[in-house]
Every structure is written in C-alpha cells, then in structure tokens.
Amino acid sequence: MPTKKELLQRPIQHLDLKQHNVVPLVDAMHNMAYSARDTARAANIYEMMLRDTDCGVILCLAGSLISAGLQKIFVDLIRNNMVDAIVSTGANIVDQDFFEALGFNHYIAGDEYKYGAGDADLRELMIDRIYDTFIDEEELRICDETTHQITNSLEPRPYSSREFIREMGAYLAKNGKTPHSGSTNGGRDSIVLAAYEKNVPIFCPAFSDCSAGFGLVAHQHERRTSVPAEPHVSIDSAADFYEITQLKIANPTTGLLMIGGGVPKNFAQDIVVAADILGVEASMHKYAIQITVADARDGALSGSTLKEASSWGKVDLTYEQMVFSEATLALPLIAGYAFHKNAAAARTGKKWAAILDQVPVHA
C-alpha cells in the first residue's frame, strides 16, 4: 500500500482564466448545436448581465468546486467586480476555499481510486476522497479547529453566516494569509479573503453542514456544559434570508450565475418571493444561468429548469439559460468569455457587505 506522503504528491492546480482567451472558441460554438450552443448563449447572457451596470450579480455555488480547480476563477470574478454576492454551500467556502487559504492543498488521486477501490486503505491513512481528489483529514481537523478559535473570539450572540464568514476573512488578513505575505505564511488568495476585501457578502444558508459546523459544535459544547453555562455564538439562518432579501429590495435588477443547484439555488431565487412577503413588489431575476448535470425528471430542485422557476415568479424568461454540463467544463468558457470581452469594464463594486452592516438584524 502506498504511503500517505506518496499519495499526496500532486496538488490540484487552479485554472487561471486570464491565461486563456476563449472568446473565438465560444463565438464559434454559437453555430453548433446541443450543449455547445447553450453554453455560448449562457456566455452571452453573463456578458449582458455584467454590461447592465444596474444589475446585481449573485453567484451560487453547489457541488465540490474549489477542490476541482475552480477557486482562482471565482477569486478573479470577485476581484474584477464580476460578482456582487455569493450564496454557497459551506463545504465550498470553508472545507475547501478557507482550507486552502490556510496553506493546505487538494491532491490529484490516481484513476484506480476514483470508483472506490482503496477507500478502506485511505481511511487508515486519514485521507478523504472526493471522486478523483484527495484531502488530508488531519489538515481538515486544523481547519475545524481554526473555525473553533474564530468562534471563541466573537461576542456571544446570533450571527448571520455572512457576518461569520466576514470574520473568517478578517482572520486571514490579520494572520497574513494573503497573496502579499509570501509563501512561508500561506501567501494565497482565496474567495473568503477576496470577498472580505471587496465587500462582497457570502451567504451559506446551511452553514453548519461543513467544517465550520464542527467548530461551532465544539464552541457551544464548551459554553453549554460549563458551570454555570456561558453565552455562546450561534448562526441565524433567518438573518441570512433577511439580509439577502434586503439587497434585492435595495437593488431590484438582479442576475444569477448558478453552479449546481441545491440550497444555494433556491435561496437566491426565493428572495423575489421574500421581498413580496415584506410588502415590496420586487421584479423577478432579470438574468439567470444555471450549470448543472442534474435531471429535471425527478422533480428535484437541482435539475429543475429556469422556466419552471418562472412559474413561481422567481426568474424572468427573457434572458435565462440552462447548461447541462459538468461545471469544470462549462464555467471556464462562460466566465472566461465575459472576462476577455471586458464585460465588467464599466462596473464598480457594489460593496453590498458594507450596505448590510447598516441593516438592523440583531437586537
């Protein structure tokens, strides 16, 4: 059996969209069929979304995306004002992005592992597998403990996930986990850091379903079982919903770029309905793109079409496109097309996180 060191040899390399001008390729795909034409139309819609400077762009992330090599694309979208808010699974933000920001890597697994052979051996070595990718479980425990430390440093009260993730960004900045600090101390850019610096709010509606959840559980256990019991930090998911709905009310024109489905997709789409419940007639999302491999036929959310979302009053039908493709194939084309067309040249950061700091959420 190979050793742990032998298995964790080849780090995943994150794709740099700046190095690949895909504009001619995507333009040519307009004259093809099937997913090629769908992808090209989606690229055009994302370009339109960015050129519409009134539009607030909400990026939704589901699935294991950072571990797959897409982190740098998302960082570049944030730093180039191509994203105004993010709704994500906790795993992408904490277990994968923040994990790498701490100086750790995801690794390429050999083909012999990706269908399950050797999983018992991997467990013995404390190596976790995501299809054809390896993660060091011992390093993940350090990520858990870091979120535990961040939680302990906060005033005991309820927090939206957006507020907590901002504190994670502050931790990275304070501890030199930035691209300006040099490789000896981490020295990496990350989604959490870029969003912190650019005032891009990140929402994880199911925040405890990730590495941060372990840190929060440890924190609450310590506080609840102390004698006497002490106040503790908690995550208020309703505050997340309230905050992002306030953004929709403040910025009526919105567009969605959704990678995968699940909770992030529904959460972002639902703010139109939530605004109506609060007495504000909000327009449907003007633009919407979804990249997914899920099937619509089982009635589940992840594969449900954007046309179906229109029946719920969430997504306008004029500029919407489903792309049935795996994300590592389609996203570089869609994002790269808009980047190399300079679609965001006239955009300035909306700094939505700074706006949310003025919203009364907690007593």
Secondary structure as UniProt FT lines:
FT   HELIX           4..7
FT   HELIX           17..19
FT   HELIX           23..29
FT   TURN            30..31
FT   HELIX           34..51
FT   TURN            53..54
FT   STRAND          56..61
FT   HELIX           66..70
FT   HELIX           71..79
FT   TURN            80..81
FT   STRAND          85..88
FT   HELIX           91..98
FT   HELIX           99..101
FT   TURN            102..103
FT   STRAND          107..108
FT   HELIX           111..113
FT   TURN            114..115
FT   TURN            117..118
FT   HELIX           119..124
FT   TURN            125..126
FT   STRAND          127..130
FT   TURN            131..132
FT   STRAND          133..136
FT   HELIX           137..153
FT   STRAND          158..159
FT   HELIX           161..174
FT   TURN            175..176
FT   TURN            179..180
FT   HELIX           183..185
FT   HELIX           191..198
FT   STRAND          202..203
FT   TURN            205..208
FT   HELIX           211..225
FT   STRAND          234..235
FT   HELIX           237..250
FT   STRAND          254..259
FT   HELIX           262..277
FT   TURN            278..279
FT   STRAND          285..292
FT   HELIX           296..298
FT   TURN            301..303
FT   HELIX           306..311
FT   TURN            312..313
FT   STRAND          315..324
FT   HELIX           327..340
FT   TURN            341..346
FT   HELIX           352..356
FT   TURN            357..358
//
